[in-house]
């Protein structure tokens, strides 16, 4: 994760956020004796024949994720050519009453 963030961000900027989240979690556990809200059950394989199904499911989800990212990029490129939307900026749509965002 540090390699991805190394381009623009430094670890020293995230250190206070990391420390604050850890201290908050520890204090809430000590004072409230609270269990985690989300408990994830362990995955027990009953049979080794389940493993290929899990691998295929992971590959299918990966392919769907690649398709979804491609679709998002396609929509982004297609909608960039739109002019500004008159329904959000009524003063720019040729309306007689200029809006607050008009130059």
MOPAC internal coordinates of N, CA, C and O (Angstrom, degrees):
PM7 1SCF
backbone

  N    0.0000 0     0.00 0     0.00 0    0    0    0
  C    1.4455 1     0.00 0     0.00 0    1    0    0
  C    1.5198 1   110.43 1     0.00 0    2    1    0
  O    1.2310 1   120.33 1   145.85 1    3    2    1
  N    1.3080 1   116.98 1   -34.15 1    3    2    1
  C    1.4625 1   119.76 1  -179.56 1    5    3    2
  C    1.5189 1   110.29 1   -66.12 1    6    5    3
  O    1.2310 1   120.11 1   146.77 1    7    6    5
  N    1.3374 1   117.39 1   -33.23 1    7    6    5
  C    1.4522 1   119.87 1  -179.65 1    9    7    6
  C    1.5231 1   111.25 1   -65.55 1   10    9    7
  O    1.2310 1   120.04 1   144.54 1   11   10    9
  N    1.3128 1   117.54 1   -35.46 1   11   10    9
  C    1.4566 1   120.99 1  -179.92 1   13   11   10
  C    1.5287 1   110.01 1   -70.81 1   14   13   11
  O    1.2310 1   120.02 1   140.24 1   15   14   13
  N    1.3090 1   117.57 1   -39.76 1   15   14   13
  C    1.4558 1   121.99 1  -176.19 1   17   15   14
  C    1.5246 1   113.17 1   -85.88 1   18   17   15
  O    1.2310 1   119.66 1   172.46 1   19   18   17
  N    1.3046 1   118.26 1    -7.54 1   19   18   17
  C    1.4545 1   121.12 1  -173.79 1   21   19   18
  C    1.5300 1   112.57 1   -65.71 1   22   21   19
  O    1.2310 1   119.72 1   157.14 1   23   22   21
  N    1.2915 1   118.13 1   -22.86 1   23   22   21
  C    1.4525 1   121.08 1  -175.44 1   25   23   22
  C    1.5221 1   111.08 1   -66.40 1   26   25   23
  O    1.2310 1   119.71 1   132.53 1   27   26   25
  N    1.3291 1   118.16 1   -47.47 1   27   26   25
  C    1.4482 1   121.25 1  -174.68 1   29   27   26
  C    1.5175 1   113.86 1  -111.08 1   30   29   27
  O    1.2310 1   120.02 1   152.31 1   31   30   29
  N    1.2994 1   117.56 1   -27.69 1   31   30   29
  C    1.4501 1   121.04 1  -171.20 1   33   31   30
  C    1.5150 1   111.00 1  -115.22 1   34   33   31
  O    1.2310 1   121.50 1   -22.35 1   35   34   33
  N    1.3039 1   114.74 1   157.65 1   35   34   33
  C    1.4498 1   120.58 1   176.44 1   37   35   34
  C    1.5186 1   108.34 1  -116.59 1   38   37   35
  O    1.2310 1   121.01 1   -27.91 1   39   38   37
  N    1.3304 1   115.68 1   152.09 1   39   38   37
  C    1.4574 1   120.17 1  -179.10 1   41   39   38
  C    1.5231 1   110.22 1   -65.20 1   42   41   39
  O    1.2310 1   119.93 1   149.61 1   43   42   41
  N    1.3155 1   117.73 1   -30.39 1   43   42   41
  C    1.4651 1   120.38 1  -178.69 1   45   43   42
  C    1.5231 1   111.87 1   -63.77 1   46   45   43
  O    1.2310 1   120.00 1   154.82 1   47   46   45
  N    1.3211 1   117.61 1   -25.18 1   47   46   45
  C    1.4619 1   119.85 1   177.59 1   49   47   46
  C    1.5289 1   111.56 1   -77.40 1   50   49   47
  O    1.2310 1   120.32 1   151.57 1   51   50   49
  N    1.3252 1   117.00 1   -28.43 1   51   50   49
  C    1.4574 1   120.42 1   179.61 1   53   51   50
  C    1.5191 1   112.85 1   -88.22 1   54   53   51
  O    1.2310 1   119.69 1   165.30 1   55   54   53
  N    1.3188 1   118.19 1   -14.70 1   55   54   53
  C    1.4540 1   121.64 1  -176.31 1   57   55   54
  C    1.5276 1   112.60 1   -58.82 1   58   57   55
  O    1.2310 1   118.18 1   134.40 1   59   58   57
  N    1.3409 1   121.07 1   -45.60 1   59   58   57
  C    1.4738 1   118.73 1   177.57 1   61   59   58
  C    1.5218 1   113.20 1   -61.90 1   62   61   59
  O    1.2310 1   119.91 1   144.85 1   63   62   61
  N    1.3178 1   117.78 1   -35.15 1   63   62   61
  C    1.4654 1   120.74 1   179.05 1   65   63   62
  C    1.5275 1   110.23 1   -68.50 1   66   65   63
  O    1.2310 1   120.49 1   138.97 1   67   66   65
  N    1.3199 1   116.68 1   -41.03 1   67   66   65
  C    1.4595 1   120.50 1   179.25 1   69   67   66
  C    1.5174 1   110.29 1   -65.41 1   70   69   67
  O    1.2310 1   120.30 1   134.61 1   71   70   69
  N    1.3277 1   117.02 1   -45.39 1   71   70   69
  C    1.4658 1   120.61 1  -179.78 1   73   71   70
  C    1.5221 1   110.43 1   -63.61 1   74   73   71
  O    1.2310 1   119.78 1   136.76 1   75   74   73
  N    1.3265 1   118.02 1   -43.24 1   75   74   73
  C    1.4657 1   121.19 1  -179.37 1   77   75   74
  C    1.5257 1   111.04 1   -63.41 1   78   77   75
  O    1.2310 1   119.70 1   138.88 1   79   78   77
  N    1.3207 1   118.19 1   -41.12 1   79   78   77
  C    1.4621 1   119.72 1  -179.76 1   81   79   78
  C    1.5228 1   111.70 1   -68.55 1   82   81   79
  O    1.2310 1   120.19 1   141.88 1   83   82   81
  N    1.3231 1   117.24 1   -38.12 1   83   82   81
  C    1.4641 1   119.79 1   178.57 1   85   83   82
  C    1.5187 1   110.71 1   -67.97 1   86   85   83
  O    1.2310 1   120.39 1   135.50 1   87   86   85
  N    1.3334 1   116.85 1   -44.50 1   87   86   85
  C    1.4705 1   120.17 1   179.51 1   89   87   86
  C    1.5267 1   110.15 1   -63.54 1   90   89   87
  O    1.2310 1   119.74 1   138.13 1   91   90   89
  N    1.3232 1   118.10 1   -41.87 1   91   90   89
  C    1.4645 1   120.87 1   177.74 1   93   91   90
  C    1.5113 1   112.39 1   -62.04 1   94   93   91
  O    1.2310 1   120.17 1   138.93 1   95   94   93
  N    1.3255 1   117.28 1   -41.07 1   95   94   93
  C    1.4674 1   120.47 1   179.01 1   97   95   94
  C    1.5174 1   111.51 1   -66.56 1   98   97   95
  O    1.2310 1   120.39 1   138.74 1   99   98   97
  N    1.3312 1   116.85 1   -41.26 1   99   98   97
  C    1.4668 1   120.26 1  -179.55 1  101   99   98
  C    1.5221 1   110.56 1   -66.88 1  102  101   99
  O    1.2310 1   119.89 1   135.91 1  103  102  101
  N    1.3235 1   117.82 1   -44.09 1  103  102  101
  C    1.4628 1   120.51 1  -179.48 1  105  103  102
  C    1.5233 1   111.07 1   -65.09 1  106  105  103
  O    1.2310 1   120.17 1   138.48 1  107  106  105
  N    1.3244 1   117.29 1   -41.52 1  107  106  105
  C    1.4651 1   118.68 1   179.07 1  109  107  106
  C    1.5209 1   111.49 1   -65.97 1  110  109  107
  O    1.2310 1   119.87 1   145.18 1  111  110  109
  N    1.3156 1   117.86 1   -34.82 1  111  110  109
  C    1.4656 1   119.84 1   176.59 1  113  111  110
  C    1.5247 1   111.22 1   -68.70 1  114  113  111
  O    1.2310 1   120.30 1   140.66 1  115  114  113
  N    1.3411 1   117.04 1   -39.34 1  115  114  113
  C    1.4647 1   120.15 1  -177.96 1  117  115  114
  C    1.5211 1   111.81 1   -72.23 1  118  117  115
  O    1.2310 1   119.89 1   135.60 1  119  118  117
  N    1.3086 1   117.82 1   -44.40 1  119  118  117
  C    1.4583 1   121.19 1  -174.73 1  121  119  118
  C    1.5227 1   113.31 1   -82.62 1  122  121  119
  O    1.2310 1   120.21 1   140.28 1  123  122  121
  N    1.3008 1   117.20 1   -39.72 1  123  122  121
  C    1.4614 1   120.42 1  -174.45 1  125  123  122
  C    1.5255 1   113.41 1   -97.18 1  126  125  123
  O    1.2310 1   120.35 1   167.67 1  127  126  125
  N    1.3040 1   116.94 1   -12.33 1  127  126  125
  C    1.4627 1   122.24 1  -175.32 1  129  127  126
  C    1.5221 1   110.54 1    50.12 1  130  129  127
  O    1.2310 1   121.23 1  -139.12 1  131  130  129
  N    1.3073 1   115.26 1    40.88 1  131  130  129
  C    1.4616 1   120.93 1  -174.70 1  133  131  130
  C    1.5180 1   110.60 1   -88.46 1  134  133  131
  O    1.2310 1   121.92 1   -40.07 1  135  134  133
  N    1.3009 1   113.93 1   139.93 1  135  134  133
  C    1.4614 1   120.15 1   172.97 1  137  135  134
  C    1.5191 1   108.41 1   -85.39 1  138  137  135
  O    1.2310 1   119.85 1   -19.56 1  139  138  137
  N    1.3149 1   117.89 1   160.44 1  139  138  137
  C    1.4689 1   119.25 1   176.52 1  141  139  138
  C    1.5270 1   111.00 1   -60.22 1  142  141  139
  O    1.2310 1   120.74 1   -33.71 1  143  142  141
  N    1.3152 1   116.19 1   146.29 1  143  142  141
  C    1.4505 1   120.91 1  -179.56 1  145  143  142
  C    1.5278 1   110.46 1   -70.03 1  146  145  143
  O    1.2310 1   120.78 1   139.30 1  147  146  145
  N    1.3105 1   116.12 1   -40.70 1  147  146  145
  C    1.4602 1   120.82 1  -178.00 1  149  147  146
  C    1.5220 1   108.82 1  -106.75 1  150  149  147
  O    1.2310 1   120.90 1   -64.96 1  151  150  149
  N    1.3016 1   115.87 1   115.04 1  151  150  149
  C    1.4591 1   119.39 1   176.25 1  153  151  150
  C    1.5255 1   108.45 1  -109.50 1  154  153  151
  O    1.2310 1   121.08 1   -56.22 1  155  154  153
  N    1.2936 1   115.54 1   123.78 1  155  154  153
  C    1.4634 1   121.75 1  -177.98 1  157  155  154
  C    1.5210 1   108.25 1   -98.26 1  158  157  155
  O    1.2310 1   120.13 1   -59.86 1  159  158  157
  N    1.3251 1   117.36 1   120.14 1  159  158  157
  C    1.4728 1   118.70 1   179.90 1  161  159  158
  C    1.5218 1   110.87 1   -70.55 1  162  161  159
  O    1.2310 1   121.48 1   -26.19 1  163  162  161
  N    1.3019 1   114.77 1   153.81 1  163  162  161
  C    1.4581 1   119.08 1   178.45 1  165  163  162
  C    1.5310 1   109.32 1   -74.25 1  166  165  163
  O    1.2310 1   121.21 1   -28.91 1  167  166  165
  N    1.3063 1   115.30 1   151.09 1  167  166  165
  C    1.4605 1   121.68 1  -179.87 1  169  167  166
  C    1.5185 1   108.22 1   -95.14 1  170  169  167
  O    1.2310 1   120.82 1   -65.31 1  171  170  169
  N    1.3009 1   116.04 1   114.69 1  171  170  169
  C    1.4567 1   121.07 1   177.90 1  173  171  170
  C    1.5217 1   109.10 1  -105.78 1  174  173  171
  O    1.2310 1   121.09 1   -55.49 1  175  174  173
  N    1.3065 1   115.51 1   124.51 1  175  174  173
  C    1.4606 1   119.96 1   175.36 1  177  175  174
  C    1.5235 1   108.21 1   -86.48 1  178  177  175
  O    1.2310 1   120.60 1   -61.90 1  179  178  177
  N    1.3119 1   116.47 1   118.10 1  179  178  177
  C    1.4612 1   120.22 1   178.32 1  181  179  178
  C    1.5208 1   111.37 1   -77.15 1  182  181  179
  O    1.2310 1   121.54 1   151.43 1  183  182  181
  N    1.3288 1   114.65 1   -28.57 1  183  182  181
  C    1.4409 1   120.36 1  -176.19 1  185  183  182
  C    1.5261 1   107.55 1  -147.92 1  186  185  183
  O    1.2310 1   120.09 1   -31.69 1  187  186  185
  N    1.3043 1   117.44 1   148.31 1  187  186  185
  C    1.4651 1   120.12 1   179.60 1  189  187  186
  C    1.5253 1   111.95 1   -72.91 1  190  189  187
  O    1.2310 1   119.83 1   169.68 1  191  190  189
  N    1.3168 1   117.93 1   -10.32 1  191  190  189
  C    1.4544 1   120.59 1   177.74 1  193  191  190
  C    1.5175 1   111.53 1   -75.65 1  194  193  191
  O    1.2310 1   119.90 1   168.71 1  195  194  193
  N    1.3344 1   117.80 1   -11.29 1  195  194  193
  C    1.4637 1   121.31 1   176.85 1  197  195  194
  C    1.5249 1   112.09 1   -76.10 1  198  197  195
  O    1.2310 1   120.46 1   156.62 1  199  198  197
  N    1.3143 1   116.72 1   -23.38 1  199  198  197
  C    1.4681 1   121.15 1  -175.85 1  201  199  198
  C    1.5217 1   113.46 1   -60.77 1  202  201  199
  O    1.2310 1   118.08 1   135.74 1  203  202  201
  N    1.3411 1   121.26 1   -44.26 1  203  202  201
  C    1.4757 1   119.31 1   176.99 1  205  203  202
  C    1.5260 1   112.70 1   -61.81 1  206  205  203
  O    1.2310 1   120.28 1   145.13 1  207  206  205
  N    1.3384 1   117.08 1   -34.87 1  207  206  205
  C    1.4624 1   119.56 1   177.03 1  209  207  206
  C    1.5225 1   111.28 1   -64.35 1  210  209  207
  O    1.2310 1   120.57 1   139.09 1  211  210  209
  N    1.3243 1   116.52 1   -40.91 1  211  210  209
  C    1.4619 1   119.73 1   178.09 1  213  211  210
  C    1.5260 1   111.45 1   -65.91 1  214  213  211
  O    1.2310 1   120.67 1   142.26 1  215  214  213
  N    1.3266 1   116.33 1   -37.74 1  215  214  213
  C    1.4729 1   119.94 1   178.09 1  217  215  214
  C    1.5286 1   109.99 1   -65.78 1  218  217  215
  O    1.2310 1   120.39 1   136.30 1  219  218  217
  N    1.3317 1   116.87 1   -43.70 1  219  218  217
  C    1.4683 1   119.80 1   177.82 1  221  219  218
  C    1.5301 1   111.45 1   -63.93 1  222  221  219
  O    1.2310 1   120.34 1   141.29 1  223  222  221
  N    1.3250 1   116.96 1   -38.71 1  223  222  221
  C    1.4544 1   120.12 1   177.49 1  225  223  222
  C    1.5247 1   110.87 1   -63.84 1  226  225  223
  O    1.2310 1   120.18 1   138.42 1  227  226  225
  N    1.3287 1   117.26 1   -41.58 1  227  226  225
  C    1.4593 1   120.68 1   176.74 1  229  227  226
  C    1.5191 1   112.33 1   -63.07 1  230  229  227
  O    1.2310 1   120.34 1   138.41 1  231  230  229
  N    1.3286 1   116.95 1   -41.59 1  231  230  229
  C    1.4623 1   120.28 1   177.99 1  233  231  230
  C    1.5272 1   111.21 1   -65.78 1  234  233  231
  O    1.2310 1   120.16 1   140.14 1  235  234  233
  N    1.3273 1   117.29 1   -39.86 1  235  234  233
  C    1.4663 1   120.56 1   179.27 1  237  235  234
  C    1.5215 1   110.83 1   -65.02 1  238  237  235
  O    1.2310 1   120.39 1   138.18 1  239  238  237
  N    1.3234 1   116.86 1   -41.82 1  239  238  237
  C    1.4662 1   119.55 1   178.07 1  241  239  238
  C    1.5240 1   110.44 1   -65.89 1  242  241  239
  O    1.2310 1   119.95 1   142.81 1  243  242  241
  N    1.3279 1   117.69 1   -37.19 1  243  242  241
  C    1.4629 1   120.78 1   176.84 1  245  243  242
  C    1.5188 1   112.19 1   -63.32 1  246  245  243
  O    1.2310 1   120.50 1   137.67 1  247  246  245
  N    1.3329 1   116.65 1   -42.33 1  247  246  245
  C    1.4701 1   120.43 1   178.03 1  249  247  246
  C    1.5220 1   110.31 1   -65.07 1  250  249  247
  O    1.2310 1   120.17 1   138.53 1  251  250  249
  N    1.3349 1   117.27 1   -41.47 1  251  250  249
  C    1.4653 1   120.11 1   176.92 1  253  251  250
  C    1.5277 1   111.20 1   -62.60 1  254  253  251
  O    1.2310 1   120.28 1   141.71 1  255  254  253
  N    1.3202 1   117.06 1   -38.29 1  255  254  253
  C    1.4626 1   120.08 1   178.61 1  257  255  254
  C    1.5211 1   111.01 1   -65.48 1  258  257  255
  O    1.2310 1   120.14 1   138.93 1  259  258  257
  N    1.3271 1   117.33 1   -41.07 1  259  258  257
  C    1.4662 1   121.08 1   177.64 1  261  259  258
  C    1.5265 1   110.02 1   -62.95 1  262  261  259
  O    1.2310 1   120.48 1   137.39 1  263  262  261
  N    1.3363 1   116.69 1   -42.61 1  263  262  261
  C    1.4602 1   120.20 1   177.32 1  265  263  262
  C    1.5202 1   112.60 1   -63.54 1  266  265  263
  O    1.2310 1   120.59 1   139.91 1  267  266  265
  N    1.3314 1   116.48 1   -40.09 1  267  266  265
  C    1.4604 1   119.81 1   179.71 1  269  267  266
  C    1.5298 1   110.97 1   -66.20 1  270  269  267
  O    1.2310 1   120.06 1   138.69 1  271  270  269
  N    1.3245 1   117.50 1   -41.31 1  271  270  269
  C    1.4642 1   120.77 1   178.18 1  273  271  270
  C    1.5236 1   110.22 1   -63.96 1  274  273  271
  O    1.2310 1   120.29 1   137.99 1  275  274  273
  N    1.3487 1   117.05 1   -42.01 1  275  274  273
  C    1.4623 1   120.23 1   177.22 1  277  275  274
  C    1.5142 1   112.03 1   -62.71 1  278  277  275
  O    1.2310 1   120.47 1   139.32 1  279  278  277
  N    1.3450 1   116.71 1   -40.68 1  279  278  277
  C    1.4600 1   120.64 1   177.61 1  281  279  278
  C    1.5253 1   111.04 1   -63.69 1  282  281  279
  O    1.2310 1   120.25 1   138.33 1  283  282  281
  N    1.3404 1   117.13 1   -41.67 1  283  282  281
  C    1.4697 1   120.44 1   178.30 1  285  283  282
  C    1.5252 1   111.11 1   -62.86 1  286  285  283
  O    1.2310 1   120.11 1   138.65 1  287  286  285
  N    1.3279 1   117.39 1   -41.35 1  287  286  285
  C    1.4630 1   120.24 1   177.92 1  289  287  286
  C    1.5245 1   110.72 1   -66.11 1  290  289  287
  O    1.2310 1   119.67 1   140.73 1  291  290  289
  N    1.3197 1   118.23 1   -39.27 1  291  290  289
  C    1.4591 1   122.37 1   177.59 1  293  291  290
  C    1.5280 1   110.61 1   -61.30 1  294  293  291
  O    1.2310 1   120.64 1   133.02 1  295  294  293
  N    1.3244 1   116.39 1   -46.98 1  295  294  293
  C    1.4677 1   120.43 1   179.58 1  297  295  294
  C    1.5184 1   110.43 1   -64.07 1  298  297  295
  O    1.2310 1   120.09 1   140.65 1  299  298  297
  N    1.3217 1   117.44 1   -39.35 1  299  298  297
  C    1.4639 1   120.64 1   179.26 1  301  299  298
  C    1.5157 1   111.17 1   -62.86 1  302  301  299
  O    1.2310 1   120.17 1   136.00 1  303  302  301
  N    1.3324 1   117.29 1   -44.00 1  303  302  301
  C    1.4650 1   120.40 1   179.81 1  305  303  302
  C    1.5175 1   110.60 1   -67.00 1  306  305  303
  O    1.2310 1   120.19 1   138.92 1  307  306  305
  N    1.3152 1   117.25 1   -41.08 1  307  306  305
  C    1.4687 1   120.14 1  -178.16 1  309  307  306
  C    1.5227 1   112.30 1   -68.45 1  310  309  307
  O    1.2310 1   119.84 1   145.68 1  311  310  309
  N    1.3200 1   117.91 1   -34.32 1  311  310  309
  C    1.4658 1   119.92 1  -177.04 1  313  311  310
  C    1.5186 1   112.46 1   -87.05 1  314  313  311
  O    1.2310 1   119.38 1   170.91 1  315  314  313
  N    1.3190 1   118.78 1    -9.09 1  315  314  313
  C    1.4644 1   120.37 1   176.59 1  317  315  314
  C    1.5239 1   111.89 1   -69.49 1  318  317  315
  O    1.2310 1   120.34 1   154.78 1  319  318  317
  N    1.3156 1   116.96 1   -25.22 1  319  318  317
  C    1.4599 1   119.55 1  -177.68 1  321  319  318
  C    1.5211 1   111.92 1   -81.39 1  322  321  319
  O    1.2310 1   119.97 1   171.58 1  323  322  321
  N    1.3242 1   117.66 1    -8.42 1  323  322  321
  C    1.4559 1   120.19 1   177.67 1  325  323  322
  C    1.5127 1   109.65 1   -66.76 1  326  325  323
  O    1.2310 1   120.92 1   -34.58 1  327  326  325
  N    1.3174 1   115.85 1   145.42 1  327  326  325
  C    1.4624 1   118.74 1   172.30 1  329  327  326
  C    1.5190 1   107.29 1   -77.73 1  330  329  327
  O    1.2310 1   120.92 1    -2.15 1  331  330  329
  N    1.3267 1   115.85 1   177.85 1  331  330  329
  C    1.4637 1   117.73 1  -179.18 1  333  331  330
  C    1.5247 1   109.60 1   -63.47 1  334  333  331
  O    1.2310 1   121.22 1   -34.43 1  335  334  333
  N    1.2908 1   115.28 1   145.57 1  335  334  333
  C    1.4559 1   120.93 1  -172.01 1  337  335  334
  C    1.5191 1   110.75 1   -80.99 1  338  337  335
  O    1.2310 1   119.56 1   -61.69 1  339  338  337
  N    1.3314 1   118.44 1   118.31 1  339  338  337
  C    1.4570 1   120.77 1  -177.19 1  341  339  338
  C    1.5228 1   113.30 1   -65.04 1  342  341  339
  O    1.2310 1   119.22 1   152.73 1  343  342  341
  N    1.3285 1   119.09 1   -27.27 1  343  342  341
  C    1.4536 1   119.07 1  -177.75 1  345  343  342
  C    1.5279 1   111.53 1   -72.35 1  346  345  343
  O    1.2310 1   120.14 1   159.05 1  347  346  345
  N    1.3260 1   117.34 1   -20.95 1  347  346  345
  C    1.4524 1   119.67 1   177.30 1  349  347  346
  C    1.5262 1   111.65 1   -95.17 1  350  349  347
  O    1.2310 1   119.99 1   154.79 1  351  350  349
  N    1.3108 1   117.63 1   -25.21 1  351  350  349
  C    1.4555 1   123.08 1   179.42 1  353  351  350
  C    1.5197 1   108.60 1  -123.81 1  354  353  351
  O    1.2310 1   119.25 1  -100.79 1  355  354  353
  N    1.3190 1   119.04 1    79.21 1  355  354  353
  C    1.4653 1   119.78 1  -172.61 1  357  355  354
  C    1.5216 1   113.44 1   -65.29 1  358  357  355
  O    1.2310 1   119.02 1   154.59 1  359  358  357
  N    1.3140 1   119.48 1   -25.41 1  359  358  357
  C    1.4569 1   120.44 1  -179.54 1  361  359  358
  C    1.5093 1   112.78 1   -70.65 1  362  361  359
  O    1.2310 1   119.95 1   155.49 1  363  362  361
  N    1.2971 1   117.70 1   -24.51 1  363  362  361
  C    1.4675 1   121.35 1  -178.33 1  365  363  362
  C    1.5203 1   112.62 1   -89.06 1  366  365  363
  O    1.2310 1   119.63 1   175.90 1  367  366  365
  N    1.2984 1   118.31 1    -4.10 1  367  366  365
  C    1.4522 1   120.10 1  -175.26 1  369  367  366
  C    1.5235 1   112.51 1   -91.81 1  370  369  367
  O    1.2310 1   119.83 1  -164.74 1  371  370  369
  N    1.3129 1   117.94 1    15.26 1  371  370  369
  C    1.4544 1   120.53 1  -178.97 1  373  371  370
  C    1.5264 1   111.84 1    87.73 1  374  373  371
  O    1.2310 1   120.80 1  -168.21 1  375  374  373
  N    1.2858 1   116.07 1    11.79 1  375  374  373
  C    1.4586 1   120.95 1   178.48 1  377  375  374
  C    1.5217 1   109.52 1   -69.84 1  378  377  375
  O    1.2310 1   120.02 1   -29.22 1  379  378  377
  N    1.3034 1   117.56 1   150.78 1  379  378  377
  C    1.4581 1   120.19 1  -179.65 1  381  379  378
  C    1.5226 1   111.88 1   -72.62 1  382  381  379
  O    1.2310 1   119.91 1   156.43 1  383  382  381
  N    1.3096 1   117.77 1   -23.57 1  383  382  381
  C    1.4624 1   121.27 1  -176.96 1  385  383  382
  C    1.5336 1   107.47 1  -102.55 1  386  385  383
  O    1.2310 1   120.08 1   -70.47 1  387  386  385
  N    1.3293 1   117.46 1   109.53 1  387  386  385
  C    1.4620 1   119.19 1  -177.57 1  389  387  386
  C    1.5213 1   110.96 1   -67.61 1  390  389  387
  O    1.2310 1   121.14 1   -33.42 1  391  390  389
  N    1.3020 1   115.43 1   146.58 1  391  390  389
  C    1.4665 1   121.48 1   178.73 1  393  391  390
  C    1.5010 1   111.05 1   -89.07 1  394  393  391
  O    1.2310 1   120.61 1    -5.86 1  395  394  393
  N    1.3353 1   116.44 1   174.14 1  395  394  393
  C    1.4590 1   120.01 1  -177.92 1  397  395  394
  C    1.5241 1   113.47 1   -70.94 1  398  397  395
  O    1.2310 1   120.01 1   163.86 1  399  398  397
  N    1.3265 1   117.59 1   -16.14 1  399  398  397
  C    1.4561 1   119.98 1  -178.60 1  401  399  398
  C    1.5170 1   113.56 1   -96.65 1  402  401  399
  O    1.2310 1   120.38 1  -175.46 1  403  402  401
  N    1.3283 1   116.88 1     4.54 1  403  402  401
  C    1.4536 1   119.52 1   179.31 1  405  403  402
  C    1.5271 1   110.76 1   -74.34 1  406  405  403
  O    1.2310 1   120.53 1   -37.13 1  407  406  405
  N    1.3422 1   116.59 1   142.87 1  407  406  405
  C    1.4631 1   119.24 1   178.99 1  409  407  406
  C    1.5162 1   112.13 1   -73.59 1  410  409  407
  O    1.2310 1   120.10 1   180.00 1  411  410  409

